[in-house]
Amino acid sequence: MKKQIAIMGLGRFGISLATTLANMGHDVLAIDKDEKKVQEIASLITHAVQADSTNDIVLNELDIADFDIAVVSMGSDIESSVLSTILLKKLGVPYVIARADSDLHGSILEKIGADTVVYPERDRGTMLAQIITLSGVSDYMQLTQGYGVSKLKAPAYLLKYKLSELGFGSKGKYGVAVLLIQREDEIVITPDHGEVIKQDDILILVGQDDNIEKLLAEAEKISKEKEAKEVKKNSEK
């Protein structure tokens, strides 16, 4: 569903968010005090304005209350971030998302009425940590502390095994579920435990981070042991 979204602040985070939303088909208004930044993004989104988002007169003139969502993307400029958030809520924007660069900043934004507070730097660090520690993970989204969704291209040691054989699912000892399997142009949603993992499958996993790591380590061990037995069996023939 197409939405009207206002972005306050055109740092790297704001620019990335504004252009992504515009490419998704939403009406995007970007506001920044820096004329150069406004000019650079003007042709990529619906509307870009050089203005001060802490000025209530300016926001009123832009009919900001008519927007579905406003995102306060300034992180390091805490004063502007707080003032913009207060004004947006005061002027009646239904949903305000504010970026924070620290716990204190986030706590202040929550107290003054931000509907959602995001921590881009922290989230990016969490995702990178998962990519580093879980071999094959190309993307990660944290749901709660120590628990999230991982995107994994099936490594060789998982191939030709059923999900149940590897311990996936609620009955497995690690409680790691496979939400879906992307198989070329096919999407297998909530696959059956008897589903066999194939070459180039991409698995979307959900579970505790430590348990995903343990399950994959155990699956690799099972695969190596089976391979060793087959080699031994063939050599004895």
Protein Blocks (a to p, Z undefined) as FASTA:
>chain_A
ZZddddehjafklmmmmmmmmmnopacddddfblklmmmmmmmmmbdcdddfkbmklmmm
nommmpmbdcdfbfklmmlmmmmmmmmmmnopabacdddfbfklmmmmmmnopabdcdfk
lmmmmmmmmmmmmghiabdcdfbghiacddddddfklgopafklnopajkbmnlpacfba
cehjbccehiafkbccdehiacdddddfklmmmmmmmmmmmmmmmmmmmmmmmmmZZ
